[in-house]
Amino acid sequence: MVSSRLPTLACALLWAASSTTIAAEAVLPVAHGYQTREAWREPVAPFRIADNTWYIGTRGLTALLVKTDEGAVLLDGGVASAADMLLEHMASVGVEPRDLTYILHSHAHGDHAGPLAAVKRATGAMLASNAESAVLLARGGSDDIHYADAILFPPVQADRLLQDGETITLGGMAFTVHFTPAHTPGSMSWSWTDTRDGQPVRIAYADSVSAPDYRLLDNPRYPRIVEDYRAGFAAIRALPCDLLIAPHPDSVGWAPGAAADRHPAPVGCQAYADNAERRLDEQLATQRREAGN
């Protein structure tokens, strides 16, 4: 009679053999997080752009602070590790955490919205967004439409949802939101009027308009992506735009840093949109050729 234990014994021997094989193989590789560019993490001393508007970001990523008699407004923040730097830069120009009233932003990617949760927690400021960006902010960068390896960031909840053309007023300053769907479906640009040298200056903070490696043809997650880009370009061209700033300062001619001339090659809203649309058309043509269209 064959022992009923033989199948069990055979399984155990096979498991032991396979375990020995697995143990002999190299260990699994160490996981690595998304690597950000050094310029994105290189602080620069805060500098004044207009009488009430300050640049408090890094060499490669814009963060703006607008001071008023009734509080301050932060626009964008950079990467998640920038939170302490932003608070220090705010303090250096006379804005304490309790003085920050509003947090505004451009689009919900981790290289711009990264520290917003921490700054909101430290200041109690109200975060204003729109419906599409609010969903992305709450996800913390996960399930990005375009990138499987998006820059994750601490999720943050919006306190106020805005409509296109809505204005936030604080201390006599009016910040108007302009929906510029392009880089993300919820991308937003902002405009306000400050003063410089005794004259009014209309500042436009225009969102990113690039489409890096984006699928532009038959994108199942974003079927109207090209139409949205065209709408975003048109909206940026129409901005009140004496002075243009963007989330990536070098894209509009800024060179934040120690140099005396931080704006050596100014770009206007029309040229910014025109250049981006030309690049989009080139990407479309390339993707059509590759698809045999």
C-alpha positions as a printed NumPy array, in Angstrom:
array([[  0.   ,   0.   ,   0.   ],
       [  1.338,   3.449,  -0.954],
       [  1.525,   5.901,   1.919],
       [ -0.897,   8.8  ,   1.72 ],
       [  1.949,  11.015,   2.907],
       [  3.954,  10.645,  -0.298],
       [  2.19 ,  13.415,  -2.268],
       [  2.641,  15.772,   0.651],
       [  6.29 ,  14.803,   0.952],
       [  6.819,  15.306,  -2.791],
       [  5.272,  18.788,  -2.632],
       [  7.489,  19.71 ,   0.271],
       [ 10.601,  18.596,  -1.607],
       [  9.573,  20.576,  -4.693],
       [  8.915,  23.7  ,  -2.584],
       [ 12.297,  23.351,  -0.897],
       [ 14.029,  23.015,  -4.252],
       [ 12.29 ,  26.063,  -5.658],
       [ 13.056,  28.058,  -2.517],
       [ 16.732,  27.214,  -2.895],
       [ 16.626,  28.449,  -6.492],
       [ 14.888,  31.705,  -5.515],
       [ 17.321,  32.288,  -2.663],
       [ 20.228,  31.843,  -5.022],
       [ 18.981,  34.603,  -7.304],
       [ 19.738,  38.298,  -6.798],
       [ 17.466,  40.224,  -4.468],
       [ 14.819,  42.451,  -5.965],
       [ 16.035,  45.913,  -6.932],
       [ 15.574,  48.84 ,  -4.568],
       [ 12.613,  51.039,  -5.509],
       [ 13.475,  54.564,  -6.556],
       [ 11.163,  57.556,  -6.367],
       [ 10.639,  60.105,  -9.11 ],
       [ 13.761,  62.229,  -9.476],
       [ 13.251,  65.973,  -9.839],
       [ 15.663,  68.384, -11.469],
       [ 18.194,  70.148,  -9.284],
       [ 17.069,  73.581, -10.501],
       [ 13.568,  72.788,  -9.228],
       [ 15.045,  72.356,  -5.728],
       [ 17.52 ,  75.245,  -5.765],
       [ 16.204,  78.157,  -3.667],
       [ 16.827,  81.728,  -4.74 ],
       [ 16.564,  84.778,  -2.538],
       [ 13.089,  86.335,  -2.779],
       [ 12.939,  89.282,  -5.149],
       [ 10.312,  91.863,  -5.974],
       [  8.568,  91.678,  -9.365],
       [  6.16 ,  94.561,  -8.725],
       [  5.315,  96.694,  -5.702],
       [  3.25 ,  93.956,  -4.051],
       [  4.318,  90.853,  -5.98 ],
       [  7.321,  88.762,  -4.928],
       [  9.07 ,  85.75 ,  -6.425],
       [  9.718,  83.277,  -3.581],
       [ 10.304,  80.038,  -5.5  ],
       [ 13.362,  78.191,  -6.773],
       [ 15.571,  78.698,  -9.793],
       [ 13.451,  76.337, -11.864],
       [  9.935,  76.574, -10.4  ],
       [  7.854,  79.668,  -9.754],
       [  6.112,  80.475,  -6.494],
       [  4.631,  83.965,  -6.153],
       [  3.575,  85.912,  -3.078],
       [  1.308,  88.945,  -3.352],
       [  1.092,  91.129,  -0.246],
       [ -1.917,  93.309,   0.56 ],
       [ -3.078,  95.328,   3.557],
       [ -5.591,  92.594,   4.412],
       [ -3.433,  89.507,   3.953],
       [ -1.325,  87.711,   1.374],
       [ -1.858,  85.349,  -1.543],
       [  0.427,  82.483,  -2.587],
       [  0.378,  81.263,  -6.19 ],
       [  1.927,  77.804,  -6.68 ],
       [  4.574,  76.25 ,  -4.51 ],
       [  6.956,  73.931,  -6.361],
       [  7.899,  70.428,  -5.196],
       [  6.686,  68.915,  -1.917],
       [  9.982,  69.558,  -0.114],
       [  9.632,  73.322,  -0.693],
       [  7.116,  73.938,   2.115],
       [  9.603,  75.095,   4.769],
       [ 11.453,  77.223,   2.225],
       [  8.216,  78.968,   1.23 ],
       [  7.377,  79.772,   4.851],
       [ 10.906,  81.108,   5.418],
       [ 10.768,  83.226,   2.277],
       [  7.363,  84.563,   3.264],
       [  8.703,  85.569,   6.674],
       [ 11.735,  87.251,   5.087],
       [  9.438,  89.683,   3.233],
       [  7.214,  90.321,   6.25 ],
       [  4.445,  87.718,   5.856],
       [  3.812,  85.458,   8.847],
       [  1.867,  82.183,   8.465],
       [ -1.295,  83.742,   9.922],
       [ -1.117,  86.476,   7.262],
       [ -1.573,  84.1  ,   4.319],
       [ -5.231,  84.265,   3.308],
       [ -5.443,  82.439,  -0.036],
       [ -3.502,  79.742,  -1.862],
       [ -4.012,  79.728,  -5.637],
       [ -2.416,  77.386,  -8.155],
       [ -1.882,  76.68 , -11.84 ],
       [ -2.251,  72.91 , -12.356],
       [ -2.26 ,  69.841, -10.144],
       [  1.144,  68.295, -10.834],
       [  3.608,  67.527,  -8.064],
       [  6.21 ,  70.016,  -9.283],
       [  3.808,  72.912,  -8.625],
       [  1.214,  71.673,  -6.113],
       [  3.669,  69.608,  -4.071],
       [  3.804,  71.694,  -0.862],
       [  0.262,  73.085,  -0.884],
       [ -1.053,  70.658,   1.773],
       [  1.78 ,  71.516,   4.172],
       [  1.495,  75.272,   3.583],
       [ -2.268,  75.144,   4.051],
       [ -1.832,  73.221,   7.304],
       [  0.795,  75.667,   8.591],
       [ -1.134,  78.817,   7.706],
       [ -4.838,  78.001,   7.698],
       [ -5.1  ,  79.695,   4.287],
       [ -8.014,  78.896,   1.958],
       [ -7.113,  76.877,  -1.154],
       [ -9.026,  77.923,  -4.273],
       [ -9.167,  75.651,  -7.31 ],
       [-11.602,  74.464,  -9.978],
       [-13.577,  71.225, -10.094],
       [-11.231,  69.28 , -12.362],
       [ -8.078,  70.33 , -10.555],
       [ -9.676,  69.696,  -7.156],
       [-10.119,  66.021,  -8.05 ],
       [ -6.463,  65.766,  -9.069],
       [ -5.297,  67.59 ,  -5.924],
       [ -7.269,  65.16 ,  -3.764],
       [ -5.556,  62.214,  -5.501],
       [ -2.101,  63.567,  -4.772],
       [ -0.908,  63.008,  -8.328],
       [ -1.976,  59.372,  -8.608],
       [ -3.898,  58.114, -11.654],
       [ -2.502,  60.903, -13.791],
       [ -4.069,  61.019, -17.257],
       [ -0.718,  61.14 , -19.035],
       [  1.891,  59.653, -16.707],
       [  1.995,  56.298, -14.961],
       [  5.002,  57.546, -12.949],
       [  3.657,  60.976, -12.048],
       [  5.237,  63.005,  -9.25 ],
       [  3.155,  62.051,  -6.229],
       [  2.506,  64.682,  -3.57 ],
       [  0.531,  64.951,  -0.309],
       [ -3.181,  65.168,  -1.213],
       [ -4.932,  68.408,  -0.403],
       [ -8.59 ,  69.435,  -0.391],
       [ -9.785,  72.592,  -2.095],
       [-11.867,  74.966,   0.055],
       [-13.384,  76.988,  -2.774],
       [-14.267,  75.922,  -6.312],
       [-14.028,  78.59 ,  -8.979],
       [-15.783,  79.233, -12.265],
       [-13.983,  80.547, -15.335],
       [-13.59 ,  84.328, -15.054],
       [-14.32 ,  84.424, -11.319],
       [-12.404,  86.946,  -9.225],
       [-10.916,  86.679,  -5.747],
       [-10.513,  90.074,  -4.079],
       [ -8.228,  90.822,  -1.155],
       [ -6.969,  94.187,   0.114],
       [ -7.864,  96.01 ,  -3.058],
       [ -6.174,  93.417,  -5.313],
       [ -8.361,  91.385,  -7.683],
       [ -7.153,  87.995,  -8.919],
       [ -9.088,  86.703, -11.932],
       [ -8.949,  83.038, -12.893],
       [ -8.848,  82.034, -16.549],
       [ -9.42 ,  78.41 , -17.454],
       [ -6.639,  77.422, -19.872],
       [ -7.096,  73.673, -20.396],
       [ -3.939,  72.393, -21.98 ],
       [ -1.236,  70.869, -19.803],
       [ -4.017,  69.346, -17.654],
       [ -7.806,  69.471, -18.096],
       [ -8.032,  71.732, -15.034],
       [ -5.158,  74.085, -15.86 ],
       [ -5.723,  77.66 , -14.696],
       [ -4.04 ,  80.968, -15.428],
       [ -4.354,  84.115, -13.325],
       [ -4.263,  87.866, -13.866],
       [ -4.102,  90.858, -11.507],
       [ -2.97 ,  94.459, -11.648],
       [ -0.099,  95.67 ,  -9.478],
       [  2.045,  98.819,  -9.707],
       [  5.686,  99.414, -10.535],
       [  7.553, 102.713, -10.81 ],
       [  4.269, 104.473, -10.06 ],
       [  2.496, 102.885, -13.014],
       [ -0.082, 100.069, -13.137],
       [  1.258,  96.764, -14.467],
       [ -1.077,  93.989, -15.588],
       [  0.475,  90.691, -14.527],
       [ -0.441,  87.416, -16.209],
       [  0.506,  84.137, -14.557],
       [ -0.065,  81.804, -17.518],
       [ -0.04 ,  78.086, -16.909],
       [  2.177,  75.565, -18.687],
       [  1.152,  74.813, -22.279],
       [  3.536,  71.99 , -23.18 ],
       [  2.423,  68.452, -24.052],
       [  5.484,  66.366, -23.119],
       [  5.064,  62.843, -24.521],
       [  1.276,  63.245, -24.396],
       [ -0.902,  61.092, -26.621],
       [ -2.697,  63.637, -28.786],
       [ -4.478,  61.303, -31.208],
       [ -7.421,  59.122, -30.116],
       [ -6.607,  59.486, -26.43 ],
       [ -9.292,  57.39 , -24.683],
       [ -8.851,  59.224, -21.37 ],
       [ -8.87 ,  62.676, -22.929],
       [-10.768,  62.544, -26.238],
       [-10.9  ,  66.339, -26.73 ],
       [ -7.298,  67.03 , -25.747],
       [ -6.367,  68.909, -28.923],
       [ -9.525,  71.042, -28.821],
       [ -8.753,  71.904, -25.192],
       [ -5.208,  72.91 , -26.077],
       [ -6.534,  75.245, -28.781],
       [ -8.941,  76.784, -26.265],
       [ -6.114,  77.212, -23.763],
       [ -3.923,  78.965, -26.326],
       [ -6.754,  81.34 , -27.227],
       [ -7.398,  82.162, -23.564],
       [ -3.714,  82.934, -22.923],
       [ -3.521,  85.201, -25.967],
       [ -6.437,  87.199, -24.537],
       [ -4.916,  87.713, -21.065],
       [ -4.166,  91.258, -19.845],
       [ -0.436,  90.894, -20.194],
       [  2.025,  93.703, -19.511],
       [  4.202,  91.2  , -17.653],
       [  4.095,  87.407, -18.168],
       [  5.147,  84.856, -15.565],
       [  4.776,  81.062, -15.851],
       [  5.204,  78.024, -13.567],
       [  8.503,  77.219, -15.311],
       [ 10.161,  80.652, -15.342],
       [ 12.652,  79.904, -18.103],
       [  9.793,  79.205, -20.525],
       [  8.922,  82.917, -20.545],
       [ 12.39 ,  84.426, -20.321],
       [ 12.958,  84.614, -16.569],
       [ 16.287,  83.622, -14.986],
       [ 15.728,  83.701, -11.2  ],
       [ 18.93 ,  83.745,  -9.218],
       [ 21.71 ,  86.057,  -8.16 ],
       [ 22.054,  87.801, -11.526],
       [ 21.057,  91.457, -11.582],
       [ 18.979,  90.949, -14.729],
       [ 16.473,  88.271, -13.832],
       [ 14.336,  88.864, -16.907],
       [ 16.85 ,  88.96 , -19.783],
       [ 14.587,  87.613, -22.544],
       [ 10.949,  88.604, -21.874],
       [  8.215,  86.652, -23.642],
       [  4.667,  88.008, -24.058],
       [  1.399,  86.117, -23.884],
       [  0.901,  86.099, -27.672],
       [  4.359,  84.664, -28.356],
       [  4.041,  82.165, -25.483],
       [  0.815,  80.752, -26.941],
       [  2.048,  80.902, -30.55 ],
       [  5.255,  79.007, -29.755],
       [  3.343,  76.352, -27.816],
       [  0.802,  75.901, -30.589],
       [  3.573,  75.481, -33.145],
       [  5.158,  72.746, -31.008],
       [  1.77 ,  71.066, -30.587],
       [  1.232,  71.055, -34.355],
       [  4.661,  69.461, -34.814],
       [  3.807,  66.754, -32.266],
       [  0.498,  66.111, -33.983],
       [  2.198,  65.763, -37.353],
       [  4.75 ,  63.325, -35.919],
       [  2.063,  61.193, -34.245],
       [ -0.013,  61.132, -37.437],
       [  2.982,  59.934, -39.455],
       [  3.727,  57.244, -36.893],
       [  0.08 ,  56.153, -36.985],
       [  0.118,  56.052, -40.789],
       [ -2.503,  58.817, -41.067]])
